[in-house]
Amino acid sequence: RKQADISLDEAIVLCCLSQRCKCQGNVAEETGLTTTQASRVLSRLEEKGHIERSIDKVDKRKMIFDLTATGRQTLENITPLGVNHIAL
């Protein structure tokens, strides 16, 4: 079976974004990554087309991250590999 071209940190962040985390600070807090690590992982996921960013409608200083169709498909592909949730 073809393995996803995605790191463990990227997989964890995708799972996090699919559940309830939507901003970088929440992603860092929920995953245990530093804010710098979370920023790098989010940038890589965006470059790969798995996520997209937008400005929060309420707080214009905050960036919101959402899965793209590619990101949702990747998450579906890796879920059978055992990456289907994070400990909350």
DSSP file (Angstrom, degrees, kcal/mol; ACC not computed):
  #  RESIDUE AA STRUCTURE BP1 BP2  ACC     N-H-->O    O-->H-N    N-H-->O    O-->H-N    TCO  KAPPA ALPHA  PHI   PSI    X-CA   Y-CA   Z-CA
    1    1 A R              0   0    0      0, 0.0     2,-0.3     0, 0.0     0, 0.0   0.000 360.0 360.0 360.0 139.9    0.0    0.0    0.0
    2    2 A K        -     0   0    0      1,-0.1     2,-0.2     0, 0.0     0, 0.0  -0.542 360.0-136.4 -72.3 129.8    1.2    3.5   -0.8
    3    3 A Q        -     0   0    0     -2,-0.3     2,-0.1     1,-0.1    75,-0.1  -0.595  24.0-102.5 -86.2 148.4    2.1    5.5    2.3
    4    4 A A        -     0   0    0     -2,-0.2     2,-1.7     1,-0.1    -1,-0.1  -0.418  24.7-124.7 -68.5 143.4    1.1    9.1    2.6
    5    5 A D  S    S+     0   0    0     -2,-0.1     2,-0.3     2,-0.0    -1,-0.1  -0.567  74.9 110.2 -87.5  72.5    3.8   11.7    2.0
    6    6 A I        -     0   0    0     -2,-1.7     2,-0.1    68,-0.0    -2,-0.1  -0.998  64.0-124.9-151.5 139.9    3.3   13.3    5.4
    7    7 A S     >  -     0   0    0     -2,-0.3     4,-2.4     1,-0.1     5,-0.2  -0.355  31.8-109.0 -81.4 166.6    5.2   13.5    8.6
    8    8 A L  H  > S+     0   0    0      1,-0.2     4,-2.6     2,-0.2     5,-0.2   0.925 120.8  50.8 -61.1 -44.8    3.9   12.4   12.0
    9    9 A D  H  > S+     0   0    0      1,-0.2     4,-2.3     2,-0.2    -1,-0.2   0.904 110.5  49.5 -59.8 -40.9    3.7   16.0   13.2
   10   10 A E  H  > S+     0   0    0      2,-0.2     4,-2.4     1,-0.2    -1,-0.2   0.909 110.8  49.9 -64.6 -41.3    1.8   16.9   10.0
   11   11 A A  H  X S+     0   0    0     -4,-2.4     4,-2.3     2,-0.2    -2,-0.2   0.911 110.9  49.4 -62.7 -43.1   -0.6   14.0   10.5
   12   12 A I  H  X S+     0   0    0     -4,-2.6     4,-2.4     1,-0.2    -1,-0.2   0.908 111.3  49.0 -63.7 -41.9   -1.3   15.0   14.1
   13   13 A V  H  X S+     0   0    0     -4,-2.3     4,-2.8     2,-0.2    -2,-0.2   0.895 109.3  52.5 -66.8 -39.2   -1.9   18.6   13.1
   14   14 A L  H  X S+     0   0    0     -4,-2.4     4,-1.8     2,-0.2    -2,-0.2   0.932 110.8  47.9 -59.7 -44.8   -4.3   17.5   10.4
   15   15 A C  H  X S+     0   0    0     -4,-2.3     4,-0.8     1,-0.2    -2,-0.2   0.922 111.8  50.2 -60.6 -43.9   -6.2   15.4   13.0
   16   16 A C  H >X>S+     0   0    0     -4,-2.4     5,-1.5     1,-0.2     4,-1.1   0.922 110.8  48.3 -61.3 -45.8   -6.3   18.4   15.3
   17   17 A L  H 3<5S+     0   0    0     -4,-2.8    -1,-0.2     1,-0.2    50,-0.2   0.800 107.0  57.4 -66.8 -28.0   -7.6   20.7   12.6
   18   18 A S  H 3<5S+     0   0    0     -4,-1.8    -1,-0.2    -5,-0.2    -2,-0.2   0.698 112.9  41.0 -75.7 -17.1  -10.3   18.2   11.7
   19   19 A Q  H <<5S-     0   0    0     -3,-0.9    -2,-0.2    -4,-0.8    -3,-0.1   0.893 130.4 -51.5 -96.4 -77.9  -11.6   18.2   15.3
   20   20 A R  T  <5S+     0   0    0     -4,-1.1     2,-0.3     6,-0.0    -3,-0.2   0.547  95.4 103.5-143.2 -15.5  -11.8   21.6   16.9
   21   21 A C      < +     0   0    0     -5,-1.5    -2,-0.1     1,-0.2     3,-0.1  -0.557  28.8 158.0 -76.4 135.7   -8.5   23.5   16.7
   22   22 A K        +     0   0    0     -2,-0.3    43,-3.4     1,-0.1     2,-0.3   0.531  52.2  59.3-133.0 -15.3   -8.5   26.2   14.1
   23   23 A C  S  > S-     0   0    0     41,-0.2     4,-2.4     1,-0.1     3,-0.2  -0.819  83.8-110.9-119.3 162.0   -5.7   28.7   15.1
   24   24 A Q  H  > S+     0   0    0     39,-0.5     4,-2.6    -2,-0.3     5,-0.2   0.866 115.4  53.2 -57.3 -41.8   -2.0   28.2   15.6
   25   25 A G  H  > S+     0   0    0      1,-0.2     4,-2.4     2,-0.2    -1,-0.2   0.907 110.7  46.6 -62.3 -42.4   -2.1   28.7   19.3
   26   26 A N  H  > S+     0   0    0     -3,-0.2     4,-2.9     2,-0.2     5,-0.3   0.905 111.3  52.2 -65.5 -41.0   -4.8   26.1   19.8
   27   27 A V  H  X S+     0   0    0     -4,-2.4     4,-2.1     2,-0.2     6,-0.4   0.935 111.6  46.7 -60.3 -46.7   -2.8   23.7   17.5
   28   28 A A  H  X>S+     0   0    0     -4,-2.6     4,-1.8     1,-0.2     5,-0.5   0.931 114.9  46.5 -60.9 -46.2    0.3   24.2   19.6
   29   29 A E  H  <5S+     0   0    0     -4,-2.4    -2,-0.2     1,-0.2    -1,-0.2   0.919 116.0  43.9 -63.2 -45.5   -1.5   23.7   22.8
   30   30 A E  H  <5S+     0   0    0     -4,-2.9    -1,-0.2     1,-0.2    -2,-0.2   0.805 120.9  38.8 -72.4 -30.6   -3.4   20.6   21.8
   31   31 A T  H  <5S-     0   0    0     -4,-2.1    -1,-0.2    -5,-0.3    -2,-0.2   0.653 103.0-121.0 -96.4 -16.8   -0.5   18.9   20.1
   32   32 A G  T  <5 +     0   0    0     -4,-1.8    -3,-0.2     1,-0.3     2,-0.2   0.512  67.2 135.9  86.0   3.8    2.3   19.8   22.5
   33   33 A L      < -     0   0    0     -5,-0.5    -1,-0.3    -6,-0.4    -2,-0.1  -0.497  60.6-110.3 -78.4 154.0    4.3   21.5   19.8
   34   34 A T     >  -     0   0    0     -2,-0.2     4,-2.8     1,-0.1     5,-0.2  -0.386  33.5-106.7 -72.1 164.7    5.9   24.9   20.4
   35   35 A T  H  > S+     0   0    0      1,-0.2     4,-2.2     2,-0.2     5,-0.1   0.871 123.2  51.7 -62.3 -34.9    4.3   27.8   18.6
   36   36 A T  H  > S+     0   0    0      2,-0.2     4,-2.2     1,-0.2    -1,-0.2   0.929 111.0  46.4 -65.8 -45.8    7.4   27.9   16.3
   37   37 A Q  H  > S+     0   0    0      1,-0.2     4,-2.6     2,-0.2     5,-0.2   0.924 112.6  50.4 -62.2 -44.0    7.0   24.1   15.5
   38   38 A A  H  X S+     0   0    0     -4,-2.8     4,-2.8     1,-0.2     5,-0.2   0.910 109.2  51.8 -60.6 -42.3    3.3   24.5   14.9
   39   39 A S  H  X S+     0   0    0     -4,-2.2     4,-2.2    -5,-0.2    -1,-0.2   0.916 111.0  47.2 -60.4 -44.6    3.9   27.4   12.6
   40   40 A R  H  X S+     0   0    0     -4,-2.2     4,-2.4     2,-0.2    -2,-0.2   0.915 113.4  47.5 -64.3 -44.1    6.4   25.4   10.6
   41   41 A V  H  X S+     0   0    0     -4,-2.6     4,-2.6     1,-0.2    -2,-0.2   0.922 112.0  50.0 -64.8 -43.8    4.1   22.4   10.4
   42   42 A L  H  X S+     0   0    0     -4,-2.8     4,-2.2    -5,-0.2    -1,-0.2   0.897 110.5  50.6 -61.2 -40.3    1.2   24.6    9.3
   43   43 A S  H  X S+     0   0    0     -4,-2.2     4,-2.6    -5,-0.2    -2,-0.2   0.914 110.7  48.6 -63.7 -43.2    3.3   26.2    6.6
   44   44 A R  H  X S+     0   0    0     -4,-2.4     4,-2.0     2,-0.2    -2,-0.2   0.918 111.8  49.2 -62.9 -43.0    4.4   22.8    5.3
   45   45 A L  H  <>S+     0   0    0     -4,-2.6     5,-2.6     1,-0.2     6,-0.9   0.880 111.7  49.2 -63.9 -37.3    0.8   21.6    5.2
   46   46 A E  H ><5S+     0   0    0     -4,-2.2     3,-1.2     4,-0.2    -2,-0.2   0.918 109.4  51.5 -67.3 -42.9   -0.3   24.8    3.4
   47   47 A E  H 3<5S+     0   0    0     -4,-2.6    -2,-0.2     1,-0.3    -1,-0.2   0.858 109.7  50.6 -60.3 -36.3    2.5   24.4    0.9
   48   48 A K  T 3<5S-     0   0    0     -4,-2.0    -1,-0.3    -5,-0.2    -2,-0.2   0.534 117.6-115.2 -80.1  -6.7    1.3   20.8    0.2
   49   49 A G  T < 5S+     0   0    0     -3,-1.2    22,-0.5    -4,-0.4    21,-0.4   0.650  83.0 119.3  83.8  15.6   -2.2   22.0   -0.3
   50   50 A H  S   <S+     0   0    0     -5,-2.6    18,-2.4    20,-0.2     2,-0.3   0.747  76.6  22.4 -84.7 -25.3   -3.7   20.2    2.8
   51   51 A I  E     -A   67   0A   0     -6,-0.9     2,-0.3    16,-0.3    16,-0.2  -0.918  62.6-153.4-137.0 162.8   -4.8   23.3    4.6
   52   52 A E  E     -A   66   0A   0     14,-2.4    14,-2.4    -2,-0.3     2,-0.3  -0.978  14.2-139.9-134.4 151.0   -5.8   26.9    3.8
   53   53 A R  E     +A   65   0A   0     -2,-0.3     2,-0.3    12,-0.2    12,-0.2  -0.826  21.0 170.5-112.7 150.7   -5.6   30.0    6.0
   54   54 A S  E     -A   64   0A   0     10,-2.3    10,-3.6    -2,-0.3     2,-0.4  -0.942  38.9 -94.0-146.8 167.1   -8.0   32.9    6.4
   55   55 A I  E     -A   63   0A   0     -2,-0.3     8,-0.2     8,-0.2     5,-0.1  -0.709  44.6-108.5 -88.1 134.8   -8.4   35.8    8.7
   56   56 A D        -     0   0    0      6,-3.0     6,-0.2     3,-0.5    -1,-0.1  -0.383  20.4-141.1 -60.2 133.2  -10.8   35.3   11.7
   57   57 A K  S    S+     0   0    0      1,-0.2     3,-0.2    -2,-0.1    -1,-0.1   0.800  99.4  39.1 -68.8 -28.7  -13.9   37.3   11.1
   58   58 A V  S    S+     0   0    0      1,-0.3     2,-0.7     4,-0.0    -1,-0.2   0.914 125.5  31.9 -87.0 -49.0  -14.1   38.3   14.8
   59   59 A D    >   -     0   0    0      1,-0.1     3,-2.4     3,-0.1    -3,-0.5  -0.879  67.6-166.3-114.6  98.3  -10.4   38.9   15.6
   60   60 A K  T 3  S+     0   0    0     -2,-0.7    -1,-0.1     1,-0.3    -3,-0.1   0.614  85.3  64.2 -62.3 -13.4   -8.7   40.2   12.5
   61   61 A R  T 3  S+     0   0    0     -6,-0.1     2,-0.4     2,-0.0    -1,-0.3   0.625  90.1  83.9 -82.4 -13.1   -5.3   39.6   14.1
   62   62 A K    <   -     0   0    0     -3,-2.4    -6,-3.0    -6,-0.2     2,-0.4  -0.754  68.4-144.6-101.3 135.4   -5.9   35.8   14.2
   63   63 A M  E     -A   55   0A   0     -2,-0.4   -39,-0.5    -8,-0.2     2,-0.4  -0.804  12.8-153.5 -94.6 136.9   -5.3   33.3   11.4
   64   64 A I  E     -A   54   0A   0    -10,-3.6   -10,-2.3    -2,-0.4     2,-0.4  -0.915   5.3-153.7-111.0 136.3   -7.8   30.4   11.0
   65   65 A F  E     +A   53   0A   0    -43,-3.4     2,-0.3    -2,-0.4   -12,-0.2  -0.926  14.3 178.2-114.5 134.3   -6.7   27.2    9.4
   66   66 A D  E     -A   52   0A   0    -14,-2.4   -14,-2.4    -2,-0.4     2,-0.2  -0.959  32.4-105.1-132.1 150.5   -9.1   24.8    7.7
   67   67 A L  E     -A   51   0A   0     -2,-0.3   -16,-0.3   -16,-0.2     2,-0.1  -0.482  30.9-143.8 -70.4 141.8   -8.6   21.5    5.8
   68   68 A T     >  -     0   0    0    -18,-2.4     4,-2.5    -2,-0.2     5,-0.2  -0.420  36.1 -94.6 -89.7 176.6   -8.8   21.5    2.1
   69   69 A A  H  > S+     0   0    0      1,-0.2     4,-2.2     2,-0.2     5,-0.2   0.894 130.8  52.0 -59.2 -38.9  -10.4   18.7    0.1
   70   70 A T  H  > S+     0   0    0    -21,-0.4     4,-2.6     2,-0.2    -1,-0.2   0.907 108.9  49.9 -63.2 -42.1   -6.8   17.3   -0.3
   71   71 A G  H  > S+     0   0    0    -22,-0.5     4,-2.3   -21,-0.3    -2,-0.2   0.901 110.5  48.9 -64.4 -41.6   -6.3   17.6    3.4
   72   72 A R  H  X S+     0   0    0     -4,-2.5     4,-2.2     2,-0.2    -1,-0.2   0.898 112.2  49.3 -64.4 -40.0   -9.5   15.7    4.2
   73   73 A Q  H  X S+     0   0    0     -4,-2.2     4,-2.3     2,-0.2    -2,-0.2   0.917 110.8  49.7 -65.6 -42.9   -8.5   13.0    1.7
   74   74 A T  H  X S+     0   0    0     -4,-2.6     4,-2.1     1,-0.2     5,-0.2   0.912 109.9  51.5 -61.4 -42.4   -5.1   12.7    3.2
   75   75 A L  H  X S+     0   0    0     -4,-2.3     4,-1.7     1,-0.2    -1,-0.2   0.908 109.7  49.4 -62.2 -42.3   -6.6   12.4    6.6
   76   76 A E  H  < S+     0   0    0     -4,-2.2    -1,-0.2     1,-0.2    -2,-0.2   0.891 110.9  51.3 -61.8 -39.1   -8.9    9.6    5.4
   77   77 A N  H  < S+     0   0    0     -4,-2.3    -2,-0.2     1,-0.2    -1,-0.2   0.855 114.7  41.0 -67.6 -35.7   -5.9    7.8    3.9
   78   78 A I  H ><>S+     0   0    0     -4,-2.1     5,-1.3     1,-0.2     3,-1.2   0.686  94.7  81.3 -88.9 -17.3   -3.9    7.9    7.0
   79   79 A T  G ><5S+     0   0    0     -4,-1.7     3,-2.0     1,-0.3    -1,-0.2   0.909  89.9  52.7 -55.6 -44.6   -6.7    7.1    9.5
   80   80 A P  G 3 5S+     0   0    0      0, 0.0    -1,-0.3     0, 0.0    -2,-0.1   0.738  99.1  66.6 -64.2 -18.0   -6.4    3.4    8.7
   81   81 A L  G < 5S-     0   0    0     -3,-1.2    -2,-0.2    -4,-0.2    -3,-0.1   0.504 127.4 -96.6 -78.9  -2.8   -2.7    3.6    9.5
   82   82 A G  T < 5S+     0   0    0     -3,-2.0     2,-1.1    -4,-0.3     3,-0.3   0.447  94.0 115.7 105.4   1.3   -3.6    4.4   13.1
   83   83 A V      < +     0   0    0     -5,-1.3    -2,-0.1     1,-0.2    -1,-0.1  -0.657  32.8 123.5-102.0  76.5   -3.5    8.2   13.1
   84   84 A N  S    S+     0   0    0     -2,-1.1     2,-0.3     1,-0.3    -1,-0.2   0.483  70.0   4.3-118.2  -2.9   -7.2    8.9   13.8
   85   85 A H        -     0   0    0     -3,-0.3     2,-0.3    -6,-0.1    -1,-0.3  -0.982  58.8-126.4-167.3 164.7   -7.2   11.1   16.9
   86   86 A I        -     0   0    0     -2,-0.3     2,-0.4   -71,-0.1   -55,-0.1  -0.876  41.0 -97.6-114.3 153.5   -5.0   12.9   19.4
   87   87 A A              0   0    0     -2,-0.3    -2,-0.0     1,-0.2     0, 0.0  -0.552 360.0 360.0 -70.2 123.3   -5.2   12.5   23.1
   88   88 A L              0   0    0     -2,-0.4    -1,-0.2   -57,-0.0   -57,-0.0   0.399 360.0 360.0-112.0 360.0   -7.4   15.3   24.5
